[in-house]
């Protein structure tokens, strides 16, 4: 069985992004699939050092090559990156055409790839919505004729797929506010390579998280309500450090008010520095005592059920997770190592419970990862539901 996986690794060459997309590729490979990775977004490529976007894909493609060789050596040659100017890195256009033409599944993760004619030869084209609320709001806006041409093109590409998955497990629930936009959304989860994340407990570290500060697609608007990003939600929990004895650290990318956040008691570090490579990112997670994280306002207020791919990695590392509830608490086994919060008091109580029996919390975190996010299990379910 052949699977083509798309992603954004060369486009955003940082460790966390590489893990997000390449765990799909390696997960399918471990199931015995013939896997090929394609990146053709039509976008320019982010340069983390310069903090800007560039047309030249050379550095991004080199980063992707190194990341694949590290995470999935068997796929070291099975990739291709196409820049907006038509320059192709890795396998050439003919190789991509052959891979797609014989594929059983073209898995467009995050809707990252354009759908050129040569990509649509696969038996099934599947879309994975990794930004629940954003994708659906765009589709509704297009249906109502209230968006710019660029967004309209993105939605048209999305609707060309045969089957649709989402990380928003709560979409369609009575208390959810994410519109389905006339699409039958199937819930899925981030695949995690459990053997790559197992780590010894780190009782002396800080509770950490990695986040971007308002580096979002356009804010989703549903029925006239504008939903925000993480900056909106952090304001509600800014004073958390003064309510707990635990050390709290934010690794932030983007133009955040760092001095103000530090003044509230948080340690602030640079997200790009801790995520230069896949190994750096994994080491940061493993060196943490656990994760405390807020979510985007769009995920929280709509009750989308989104669960962070980053948080799944913390769980797999045996690190307790305290995450703002987006509705995921209705779908995942909440307990000693996984806590959902809505108020400041909830966070404080969760941290106190973890401190009382840290070893138990670590065990439960790893158990949740194995039960809910194991790459082979997630990818097998994707194949079953997409191919029928």
N, C-alpha and C positions, 0 to 999 in steps of 0.2 A: 504494500500500500504506500502511495506517495502523498506527502503532505508538503505544501508550500506555506511557510510562515512569514508574515511581514512584521516590521517593527520600526523603531526609531533610534536604534543604537548609534549609527553613524551620525544621525541628525543631532542627537543630544549625547555626546560622548562622555558620559559619566557613569560611575559604577552601578548606581541604583537602577538606572534605565537599562543598562546591559543585562542585569539580572532579570528584570521584569520580562523582557522579550525572549531572551535566549533560553530561559527555563521552559518555555513552550517548545522550542526546537528540540532541546535535549530530552524533554519528556516524551515527545512523539518518537524520537529515535530509540529510546529505551523500550518502547512498545514494539519495536521491530520495523518501524516505518522508514521509508526512504525520504529524507527530509532535505529541503532546500530553503534557504533564507533569502528573501528579497526585500530591498529597501528602495522605494521609488515614491517619495512623498511630494515631489514638485516644490519642496521648500529649500531654502538655503540652510547651511549647516552651522550649528552653534559652536563658537570658539570659546571655551570656558576661561581661557587665559585673558583674552581680549574683552570678554563679556559682550560679544556682539555676534552677528550672523554673517557668514561669508559664503560666496558661491562655490569656491573650490572644495570638493569633497575628499581631497587626498588625505587630510589628517583624520577626518571622521572615518573613512574607509579603513585606514591603518588601525585606528582604535577598535573598530569592529573585528578586524582580522585577529588582533591580539586577544580580544574578549572571547571570541569563538574558540580559539586555540586553547584558552584557559578553561572554559566551562564545558566545551563539547569538542574535544580534539578530533573525533570521528567526522565532524562536519567542517573541519578547518578549510576545506576547499569549496564547500557547497554554499556559496553566498555570492550575492551581487548587489552593488549599490549604483543607482543611476542618479546623476545630478540633474538639476533643472536645465543645464546647457546641453544635455545629451551625453556627456562623458560618462562612461561606464567603468566601474572598478570591480575587481574580482572576476567572476565568470562573465563572459560576454553575453550580448543580447541573444545570440543564437542558443546558448546554453540555457538561458532563462526561459526562452520560448519552449524548448524541449521539456524542461522540468514542469512547466505549467500545463503543457498540452497533455501530458500523461498523468497528471495529478488526480487523485481522488478528492482531495480537499485543498482549497485555497483559503487559508485562515487569515483574514485581514484584521490583525490585532490593533485596536484603537482606530480602525479605519485608516491606518497609516498610509496605505498604498493607493496610488491611482489605479484605476482599472483599465489598463490598456487592452486592446483586443487580444494581444498575445498572452495576457494573464487570465483571460476568461475561458480558457479551454478546459479548465478543471471541471470534474463532474459536479462539484458543489462549491459555491462561493459563500463563505460564512463570514459574518461581521461580528467582531467582539467589541462591545461598548464598554470602555474602561472609564468613562466619564459620565455616569448616569445622571440624568437631568439636563446636561448640556446637549447631548446628542438629540434627545427627544424634543427639547425646547426649540432647537434649530429646525427640526423637521416640521413642527407645528407652525413656526414663523414662516417657513417657506410655503406651506399649504395656504397660509393666510396672505401671502404676497407682501410680507413686511421685512424682507431681508435684502442684503446687497448681493450682487451676482456671485461673488466668491463663495459665500455661504450657501447659496442656492446650488452651486456646482458640487459642494461637499455633500449636501443632502441627496442630490441626484445620484451621486456615486454610492452612497450608503444604501439607497433603496434598490440598487441593482443587484444586491446580494440575494441569495436564496434562503438563508436562514440567519437568525439574529440572536446573539447571546449578549448578556449584560452582567457586569459585576454588581448591579443594583438588584440584590435578591428580593427586595421588598416591593419592587415595582408591581403594581396591580393590586396591592393590599388595600383594604378599605381606608386605612389611616395614612396612605401614601398620597403624595401630590404630584408625582411625575406622570405626565401624560404618556400614553403608549404610542401616540402618533399613528395609530392604525397598524402597528407592527406587533407581531406575536413575539415578545421578548422571552428568551429562555434563560434562567439564572445559571451562572457559572462562577468559578472562583479562580484566583491566581494559582497556577501550578508552582510548587516549591520542590526543589531537589533536596530531599531531607538529608541525604548523606553529605551534602556540601555545606550544611548549616549547623550540624551538631557541634556543640561546644560545651566546655566545662562551665559551671555556674560562675558568676562574677559578682559576689555579694558586696564588693567594695566600690563598684562603679556608680555612676549617676544614672538616674532615669533619663533617657534621651529620646530624641526623635529627629527626623530629617524632614525639612519642609521648604517649600518655595513661598515667597512673599508676593502675593498678587501677580504671579506669572501665570495667568490663566487665559483660556480662550474668552471671547466676549461673554459677559455675564448672562446666564440664562434668564429669560423672562417668561413666566408662566401666568397666564390670565392677569397680566398687568403687574405682577409682582416681580421685582428684580432681586435675584439671589446673589450673594457675595461669595468671597473666598475665605481663606483661613484667617486673614487679617481681621475680618468681622468677628469671628468666633473667639479669637485669642483675647480680645478686649474683655470678654466675660470672665476669663480665667487668668488674667494677667497677674493678679495678686496671690496666686496659688502658692508660690514659694514661702510666703509668710505664714502659711497654715500647716506646713508639714516640716519634719526634720530631714526628709529625703533631699538629696541634691538633684536639681532639675536642670537639664541642658537642652538647648535648642540649636541644632545645626541648620542655619538658615541660608538660603540663596535668594538674592533679590534685595531691593532697596528698603529693608525693614528699619524701623526706628530702634536700632540696636541699643543705643544708650538708655532709652526709656525702658526697654525690656530688661536690661541688666540692672537698672535701678530698682526694678520690682523683685529682684532676687534670683533671676535666671542666669545661668552661665550661657553665653552665646558664642558659638564657633561658626566657622565658614563651611557651608555644606559642600562646596566644590573641593575644599581641601581634604575632607574626610571621604570623598567619593571619587577620587581621581581614577582609581582602577576598581575592578570587581573585588580584588583582594582587600583593598583599603576599606571599601564599604562593608564587607563582611567582618573585618576586624573591628570596625567601629560598633557594629551591632553586638558582636560577641563580647566586647569590652564594656558593654552597658549592663547595669543592674536590671534594667527592664525598659519598657517604653511607656511614656505618658504623652498623649498626642490629642490635639483637637483636630477636627475635620473641617472641610470647606462648608461654609454656611449653606451652599446649594445642596450638599448631601444631607446635612442635618435637618434643615427646615422642610425639605420635601419628603423626609423619611424614605430615602431611596434604598436603604439596605446596603449601601456601598461599604466594603471593608478594604482597608489599605493593603496593597501588595507588600509594602514595607513592613506592616504589622505582622503579616503572615511569616516574614523572614525572622522577625524577633521571636515569634512563637516557635518556629522550627529550631532556633538556637537555644531553646529552653529559657527564654526571657519572658517574664510576665508582661502582659500588655494591658494598659489602662487607656481605653480609647473612647472618644466621644461617640455616643450612640447615634447611629444614622438609621436605626431600624434593624441593624444586623443582629441585635440581641434576640430577635425572634427566630433566627435561623442557625446560630452557632451556639455551642455548649458553653455558656457563661459559667464561671467557677473560679477556683483559686488562682489560676494563671491567666484568665481572660475576664476583664471587667469592662462593662459599658457604663458610661456616666452621662448625666444630663446637667448636674449641678456641681458647684464647687465642693459641697459637702460630700457628694458621691466620690469624687476623686480622693479627698482626704481619707475617707473610710476605706477605699480600695487599697491605698498605700499602706494604711495601718494593718489591714488584713494580710497583705503580702509580707510585711515585716514580721508578723507573728509566726509565720511558718514559710520562710522563703523557699526552702527545699521543696515543699509540697507545691507551691505556686509554680516553680520551674518545671516540675514533673507534669503538672497539668497543662502548662503551655505547650510542651512538646507533644503531649497526647492529642491536643486539639489540632496541632499542625499535621500530625500523622493521619488523623481521622478525616480532616476536612480539606487539606491543601496538598497532599502528596501528589507530585507531578504525574506519576503514572495513572493514578486514579482520576485526576481531573482531565487529563488528555484522553483517556479511554472513554470517559463520559462524553466529551466533545465529539469524538469520532462516532460513537453510537447514536447520539442525538442528531448530528449533522447528516450522517449518511443513511440513517434509518435501518 
